[in-house]
Every structure is written in structure tokens, then in C-alpha cells.
Amino acid sequence: MTTITLVNEQNSTGNPFSAHMLCEQRAIQEITYELLQSQQHVSNKDIIAKLIEKLETEKNVVQLDIYRNALEAVLFQTPDDI
């Protein structure tokens, strides 16, 4: 199961990238919640598939950017299959 940790907008390190990722983390949380409505367990693969689906159907360019960045974040924290 995927654990998502939100960062504070004013984080202790002062790293603006963490605050920038807040929208992406919220998108991942919303997708996780949406998936949990229809299944008991949500894997990173489920989240990746849903993000790709949203990228294919979304028209809003700002939201598309958020989904792209969210997908990148999930892919970076997902171990490669061997």
C-alpha cells in the first residue's frame, strides 16, 4: 500500500521544491482515495495507471502539468521490477 506524506508549505529546510509538490501530493491523495472506493488495496501501479488515464483525458493544461509531475514523483519512488 502506498503511504503519502504531505509536506508543510513552510517546511523547515526552506526548500521551495517541497512546497511546489504540494499540488502533486494532493492529486496523488485524491487518486488514492478514488481507487480505495472500489478496491481494498492500492499499489503504486494502480496510481500510475490512474495518472496515465487522467493525462489522456484532462484538457486543463495546468492540471496536466500537475498530473505529469505527480506521475514522475510516483515513478521515482517505485522500485524497478526485476
RODREN-340960 format. One record per residue (C-alpha): residue number from 1; residue in one letter; x, y, z. Coordinates in steps of 0.2 Angstrom, whole numbers, always signed. Layout:
REM RODREN-340960
nr, rest, x, y, z
NUM, a, X, Y, Z
...
***
This chain:
REM RODREN-340960
nr, rest, x, y, z
1, m, +0, +0, +0
2, t, +6, +17, -4
3, t, +9, +30, +10
4, i, +8, +48, +5
5, t, +16, +61, +17
6, l, +11, +79, +14
7, v, +24, +92, +17
8, n, +21, +109, +25
9, e, +20, +124, +14
10, q, +33, +132, +25
11, n, +45, +117, +28
12, s, +59, +118, +39
13, t, +73, +117, +26
14, g, +66, +131, +16
15, n, +66, +120, +0
16, p, +53, +128, -12
17, f, +53, +112, -22
18, s, +44, +103, -7
19, a, +30, +117, -7
20, h, +29, +116, -26
21, m, +25, +97, -25
22, l, +10, +100, -13
23, c, -2, +101, -28
24, e, +5, +84, -35
25, q, +4, +76, -17
26, r, -14, +82, -16
27, a, -18, +74, -33
28, i, -10, +58, -28
29, q, -20, +58, -12
30, e, -36, +61, -22
31, i, -32, +47, -34
32, t, -28, +35, -20
33, y, -45, +40, -11
34, e, -54, +37, -28
35, l, -46, +20, -30
36, l, -50, +15, -12
37, q, -68, +17, -16
38, s, -68, +2, -27
39, q, -54, -9, -20
40, q, -46, -13, -4
41, h, -28, -11, -8
42, v, -20, +2, -19
43, s, -2, -1, -26
44, n, +9, +11, -35
45, k, +5, +3, -51
46, d, -14, +7, -48
47, i, -9, +25, -45
48, i, +2, +26, -61
49, a, -12, +18, -72
50, k, -24, +31, -65
51, l, -12, +45, -68
52, i, -10, +40, -86
53, e, -28, +39, -88
54, k, -30, +56, -81
55, l, -16, +63, -93
56, e, -25, +55, -108
57, t, -42, +63, -103
58, e, -38, +80, -95
59, k, -40, +96, -105
60, n, -34, +109, -92
61, v, -15, +112, -96
62, v, -12, +117, -78
63, q, -20, +101, -71
64, l, -10, +91, -85
65, d, +6, +98, -78
66, i, +1, +93, -60
67, y, -3, +75, -66
68, r, +14, +74, -76
69, n, +24, +79, -60
70, a, +14, +68, -49
71, l, +17, +53, -61
72, e, +36, +57, -61
73, a, +36, +58, -42
74, v, +27, +41, -41
75, l, +39, +33, -54
76, f, +54, +39, -44
77, q, +49, +31, -28
78, t, +43, +15, -36
79, p, +56, +1, -36
80, d, +60, -7, -53
81, d, +53, -24, -57
82, i, +66, -37, -59
***
